[in-house]
Amino acid sequence: MTENLHIEGETLPLEGIRVLELGSFVAAPFAARLFGDFGAEVIKIERPDGGDELRDWRKTRGSTSMLFRTVARNKKSVALDLRTKTGREAVKKIAAQCDVVIENFRPGTLEKWGLGPEVLAGLNPDVVVVRISGYGQTGPYRHRAGFGSSAESFAGLRYITGEPDRPAGRAAASLGDTVAGLYGVIGALMLMLQKARSGRSGSSQVVDVALYEGVFSLLESLVPDYDAYGMVRKRTGGALPGVVPTGSYPTGDGLEVVIGGNSNSVFRRLMAAVGRADLAADESLLTTEARGAREEELNGAIADWTSSMPLKEVLELLDAAGVPAGPVYDAPSIAQDEHYLARDMIQAHEVVVEDEPELIRFPGVVPKIPGHQGRVQWVGPELGQHTAEVLHDLAGLSPEQIAALTPQAVR
């Protein structure tokens, strides 16, 4: 187990940037987290009555989930009710001093509250507004509610995920939301870079990210394959259509290994490693179409070999042969793997789960930037932990005014 150590003298790439997060759940908070990981001051606005619902997700004890602690790390929590005039006025004062505002409400919600991009631009002409929604800010479906699950379905991902004889499957993580968050950050940094290079902002300072579009962009040639070849990709389990051999194979100790041997050179090395020199030398197998036609035979040969020995030995032999492979890891395996630890991807932080502080392992920061490496300064804060500090420092409110903005007073 390692502690995240910040090297003295390192500068973080986004120090001096201030981000206002008006979102909840995953997409906008994930985007804001990336800013916070690399030094930006991130101010998260939460409802006074319970805060971000992510606080209650996927927990079996304590009052705040580890999912929230992860997604809300490096952020300041400010409890304000945006449904009230006093709450909105306080947020305007904060927004006027921010470089980026990130939101993931249904289109029209910010405008209804008097916090739309035009209003924010009037407060600060250079502010970048990242808007993440299910279907985007335009188009016939723009007003539909949208979560990552519906986005993954609408984008086509769920249709091609899972076993062919079963209903559509899903990854047990919020991929649609996190991908949208990544695109939101990329868009914001593009506009900020434009301003830094030219000395002026562009004609638009709004980044419009639709959840489904982020997912759809990952599906490669899904539609082009349909137009060009009449191919409608379907669920294929652990295999990837037209990419052979690749997939998950059983090992002799009851575990699994994923092997990617689909390029010509790697295919030959793989076949040699599994003891099938005949297949390695077969010139007719040096096209993806030919290997696809003999998929069952090739996968059978690989599975026979992997099943004859434990996972550790399989990985050692494939590594020696230069064949990409990896174990199918669960959480305990990840948490103790030497490579994760060496790369500082498992970091221990003290968290009060119930009554006493406990050492909890959290994921590290991506990407690695030597000399400017991001860090986890603190995990997700308590609800409203920084309200007084932010309202005093940025909104200029007196202690009496801050006290008046309690949940009881603003409803």
C-alpha positions in Angstrom: 0.0 0.0 0.0 1.4 3.4 -0.9 0.8 7.0 0.0 0.6 9.6 -2.6 3.6 11.8 -2.2 3.9 15.3 -3.8 7.4 16.2 -4.7 8.4 19.6 -3.4 8.8 22.1 -6.1 6.4 20.4 -8.6 3.8 22.7 -10.1 0.4 21.4 -11.2 -0.6 22.3 -14.7 -4.0 23.8 -13.7 -3.0 25.7 -10.6 -4.7 29.1 -10.7 -7.7 27.8 -12.6 -11.1 27.9 -10.7 -13.9 25.6 -11.7 -17.5 25.8 -10.6 -19.4 22.4 -10.6 -23.1 22.7 -10.7 -23.7 19.0 -11.6 -24.6 15.9 -9.8 -24.3 12.1 -10.1 -21.3 11.2 -12.4 -20.7 13.1 -15.7 -20.1 16.7 -14.6 -18.5 15.7 -11.3 -16.1 13.3 -13.1 -15.1 16.2 -15.5 -14.6 18.5 -12.5 -12.5 15.9 -10.7 -10.0 15.8 -13.6 -9.5 19.6 -13.2 -9.1 19.2 -9.4 -6.6 16.3 -9.8 -4.2 18.7 -11.6 -4.4 21.7 -9.3 -7.6 23.6 -10.2 -9.7 24.9 -7.4 -13.0 23.1 -7.8 -16.1 24.4 -6.0 -19.0 21.9 -6.0 -22.5 23.2 -5.3 -24.7 20.7 -3.5 -28.3 20.8 -2.4 -28.4 21.5 1.4 -31.0 18.7 1.9 -28.8 15.6 1.2 -26.3 16.9 -1.3 -25.3 15.0 -4.5 -27.3 11.8 -4.6 -24.0 10.0 -5.4 -23.3 10.3 -1.6 -25.8 7.5 -1.1 -24.8 5.2 -4.0 -23.3 1.8 -3.6 -22.6 1.8 0.1 -23.4 -0.8 2.8 -22.3 1.3 5.9 -21.6 4.8 6.9 -23.3 7.9 5.6 -21.2 8.7 2.5 -20.3 6.3 -0.3 -16.8 5.5 -1.4 -18.0 6.3 -5.0 -18.7 9.9 -3.9 -15.4 10.1 -2.0 -13.7 9.0 -5.3 -15.5 11.3 -7.7 -15.6 14.3 -5.5 -11.9 14.3 -4.4 -10.0 17.6 -4.4 -13.3 19.6 -4.3 -14.8 22.1 -2.0 -18.4 21.4 -1.0 -20.7 24.4 -0.8 -24.3 23.8 0.3 -26.6 26.2 -1.7 -30.2 25.7 -3.0 -30.3 26.8 -6.6 -34.1 26.8 -6.5 -34.0 29.9 -4.3 -33.1 33.5 -5.3 -30.6 33.8 -2.5 -28.8 30.6 -3.5 -28.7 31.7 -7.2 -27.4 35.1 -6.4 -24.6 33.6 -4.3 -23.7 31.3 -7.2 -23.5 34.2 -9.6 -21.0 35.9 -7.4 -18.9 32.7 -7.3 -19.3 32.1 -11.1 -18.0 35.6 -11.9 -14.7 34.6 -10.5 -14.4 31.2 -12.2 -12.7 30.1 -15.4 -15.0 27.1 -16.1 -18.5 26.2 -15.1 -19.6 22.6 -15.5 -23.2 21.4 -15.4 -25.2 18.4 -16.3 -28.8 19.4 -15.9 -31.5 18.8 -18.5 -31.3 21.5 -21.2 -33.2 24.6 -20.1 -32.7 24.1 -16.4 -29.9 26.7 -16.0 -31.9 29.2 -18.1 -34.9 28.7 -15.9 -32.8 29.5 -12.9 -31.3 32.6 -14.6 -27.9 31.0 -14.8 -27.7 30.3 -18.5 -24.5 30.8 -20.6 -25.6 34.3 -21.6 -26.0 35.4 -18.0 -22.7 33.7 -17.0 -20.9 35.4 -19.9 -22.3 38.7 -18.7 -20.7 38.1 -15.3 -17.4 36.9 -16.9 -16.9 37.1 -20.7 -14.1 34.6 -20.6 -15.9 31.8 -18.6 -16.1 28.5 -20.4 -19.4 26.7 -19.8 -19.4 22.9 -20.2 -22.9 21.5 -20.6 -23.4 17.8 -20.4 -26.8 16.3 -21.1 -28.4 13.1 -22.3 -29.0 14.2 -25.9 -27.3 17.6 -26.2 -28.5 21.2 -26.2 -30.1 21.0 -29.7 -32.1 18.4 -31.7 -35.5 16.9 -31.3 -34.6 14.9 -28.3 -32.8 17.6 -26.4 -35.4 17.9 -23.6 -35.5 14.2 -22.9 -34.1 13.0 -19.6 -30.9 11.0 -20.1 -28.6 8.9 -17.9 -25.5 7.0 -18.9 -27.5 3.8 -19.2 -30.0 5.2 -21.7 -27.1 6.9 -23.5 -25.2 3.6 -23.9 -28.3 2.0 -25.3 -29.1 4.8 -27.7 -25.5 5.0 -28.9 -25.5 1.3 -29.8 -23.1 0.1 -27.1 -25.6 -2.1 -25.2 -26.7 -3.8 -28.4 -23.2 -5.2 -29.0 -22.4 -6.0 -25.3 -23.0 -9.4 -23.7 -23.5 -13.0 -24.9 -25.4 -13.5 -28.1 -28.1 -15.7 -26.6 -28.9 -13.3 -23.7 -30.4 -9.8 -23.2 -28.1 -6.8 -23.7 -25.4 -6.5 -21.1 -23.4 -3.6 -19.6 -20.2 -2.8 -18.0 -20.7 -2.5 -14.2 -19.4 1.1 -14.3 -20.8 4.4 -15.6 -18.9 4.5 -18.9 -21.4 6.8 -20.7 -21.0 9.4 -17.9 -17.2 9.2 -17.6 -16.6 9.4 -21.3 -18.8 12.5 -21.5 -16.8 14.0 -18.7 -13.6 13.4 -20.6 -15.0 15.1 -23.7 -16.2 18.0 -21.5 -12.7 18.6 -20.1 -11.1 18.3 -23.6 -13.5 20.9 -24.9 -13.0 23.3 -22.0 -9.2 23.0 -22.4 -9.4 23.7 -26.1 -11.3 26.9 -25.5 -8.9 27.9 -22.8 -5.9 27.2 -25.0 -7.4 29.3 -27.8 -7.7 32.2 -25.3 -4.2 31.7 -24.1 -2.7 31.7 -27.6 -4.7 34.5 -29.2 -5.4 36.6 -26.2 -9.1 36.6 -26.9 -12.0 34.2 -26.4 -13.8 32.6 -29.4 -17.3 33.5 -30.6 -18.7 30.7 -28.4 -17.5 29.7 -24.9 -19.9 26.8 -24.6 -19.0 23.1 -24.8 -22.0 21.0 -25.6 -21.5 17.3 -24.8 -24.3 14.7 -25.3 -23.9 11.5 -23.3 -24.8 9.3 -26.2 -22.4 11.0 -28.6 -19.4 10.3 -26.4 -20.3 6.6 -26.3 -21.1 6.6 -30.1 -17.7 8.1 -30.8 -16.1 5.0 -29.2 -17.8 2.5 -31.4 -15.4 2.8 -34.3 -16.9 1.8 -37.7 -20.3 0.6 -36.4 -22.3 2.5 -39.0 -19.7 2.6 -41.8 -19.5 -1.2 -41.6 -23.3 -1.3 -42.1 -23.2 1.0 -45.1 -20.2 -0.6 -46.8 -20.8 -4.3 -46.0 -24.3 -4.6 -44.8 -22.9 -5.7 -41.5 -25.0 -5.2 -38.4 -22.7 -5.9 -35.4 -24.3 -8.0 -32.7 -23.4 -9.3 -29.3 -20.4 -11.7 -29.4 -19.5 -12.2 -25.8 -15.8 -11.9 -25.0 -14.8 -12.0 -28.7 -14.4 -9.0 -31.0 -16.0 -9.5 -34.5 -13.4 -9.9 -37.2 -10.6 -9.7 -34.7 -9.2 -13.3 -34.3 -7.8 -14.6 -32.1 -8.7 -12.4 -29.2 -10.8 -12.9 -26.0 -10.9 -14.6 -22.7 -9.5 -18.0 -22.1 -9.6 -20.4 -19.1 -6.5 -21.3 -17.1 -5.7 -24.5 -15.3 -6.3 -22.9 -11.8 -9.8 -21.8 -12.6 -8.9 -18.2 -13.5 -9.0 -16.4 -16.9 -6.6 -14.6 -19.2 -7.4 -12.2 -22.0 -5.1 -12.6 -25.0 -4.9 -10.3 -28.0 -3.2 -12.2 -30.9 -4.9 -10.6 -33.9 -2.0 -8.9 -35.8 0.0 -11.1 -38.2 3.3 -10.9 -36.3 1.7 -11.4 -32.9 -0.5 -14.3 -34.2 2.6 -16.2 -35.3 4.3 -15.7 -32.0 1.1 -16.8 -30.2 0.7 -19.9 -32.2 4.4 -20.8 -31.6 3.9 -20.2 -27.9 0.9 -22.5 -27.6 2.9 -25.3 -29.4 1.1 -25.0 -32.8 4.0 -24.3 -35.1 1.8 -25.6 -38.0 -0.7 -22.7 -37.5 2.1 -20.2 -37.1 3.6 -21.3 -40.4 0.3 -21.3 -42.3 0.5 -18.5 -44.8 -3.3 -18.7 -45.5 -3.9 -17.4 -41.9 -2.2 -14.0 -42.5 -5.5 -12.2 -43.2 -8.1 -11.2 -40.7 -10.8 -12.8 -42.9 -9.0 -16.1 -43.0 -8.5 -16.2 -39.2 -12.1 -15.2 -38.7 -13.3 -18.2 -40.8 -11.3 -20.5 -38.6 -12.1 -18.8 -35.3 -13.4 -21.9 -33.5 -10.3 -23.9 -34.4 -7.8 -21.2 -33.3 -9.6 -20.4 -30.1 -9.8 -24.1 -29.3 -6.0 -24.5 -29.7 -5.4 -21.5 -27.4 -7.9 -22.6 -24.8 -6.4 -26.1 -24.7 -3.0 -24.6 -24.0 -4.1 -22.1 -21.4 -6.1 -24.7 -19.6 -3.0 -26.9 -19.1 -1.3 -24.6 -16.6 -2.0 -21.9 -13.9 -2.5 -18.3 -14.8 0.9 -17.1 -13.6 2.7 -19.5 -15.9 0.5 -18.6 -18.8 1.3 -14.9 -18.4 5.0 -15.6 -18.0 5.2 -17.6 -21.3 3.1 -15.1 -23.2 5.2 -12.2 -21.9 8.3 -14.0 -23.0 6.8 -14.5 -26.5 5.8 -10.9 -26.8 2.1 -11.6 -26.9 -0.3 -9.0 -25.3 -2.2 -10.7 -22.4 -3.6 -9.8 -19.1 -5.3 -11.4 -16.1 -9.0 -10.9 -15.5 -8.6 -9.0 -12.3 -11.0 -8.4 -9.4 -10.7 -5.6 -6.9 -8.5 -7.5 -4.4 -6.1 -8.5 -7.2 -5.8 -4.9 -8.4 -5.3 -3.5 -4.9 -2.2 -5.6 -4.3 -0.7 -5.8 -7.8 3.0 -4.6 -7.8 2.6 -2.6 -11.0 -0.4 -0.7 -9.8 1.5 0.1 -6.6 4.7 1.1 -8.5 2.7 3.5 -10.7 1.0 5.1 -7.6 -2.4 4.0 -8.9 -3.5 2.7 -5.5 -3.4 5.4 -2.8 -4.3 5.1 0.8 -6.3 7.8 2.5 -7.9 8.1 5.9 -11.7 8.2 5.8 -14.3 8.1 8.5 -16.7 5.4 7.3 -18.7 5.1 10.5 -17.1 6.3 13.7 -13.3 6.0 13.5 -10.9 6.9 10.7 -10.0 3.9 8.4 -7.3 3.5 5.8 -9.1 3.2 2.4 -7.4 2.6 -0.9 -8.5 4.9 -3.7 -7.5 5.0 -7.4 -4.6 7.3 -8.4 -4.4 10.1 -10.9 -4.3 9.8 -14.7 -2.4 10.8 -16.8 1.2 10.8 -15.5 3.0 14.0 -16.2 6.5 13.8 -14.8 7.4 17.0 -12.9 3.8 18.1 -12.9 2.0 15.0 -11.6 -1.5 15.4 -10.3 -2.4 14.4 -6.8 -5.2 13.5 -4.5 -5.1 16.2 -1.8 -8.3 15.0 -0.1 -11.1 12.6 -0.9 -14.7 13.7 -1.3 -15.6 16.3 1.4 -18.5 16.4 3.9 -21.6 18.1 2.7 -21.2 21.9 3.0 -17.7 21.6 4.5 -16.4 24.6 2.6 -19.6 26.7 2.5 -18.5 29.5 4.8 -15.0 29.7 3.3 -16.2 30.0 -0.3 -19.1 32.4 0.4 -16.8 34.7 2.4 -13.8 34.6 0.0 -15.6 34.6 -3.3 -19.1 35.9 -2.8 -18.0 38.5 -0.2 -20.7 37.6 2.3 -20.5 38.5 5.9 -20.8 35.8 8.7 -24.3 37.0 9.3 -25.3 36.7 5.6 -23.7 33.2 5.5 -25.6 32.2 8.6 -28.8 33.3 6.9 -28.1 30.9 4.0 -28.8 27.8 6.0 -31.0 25.2 4.6 -33.8 26.3 6.9 -33.6 29.9 5.8 -33.5 29.3 2.0 -36.4 27.0 1.6 
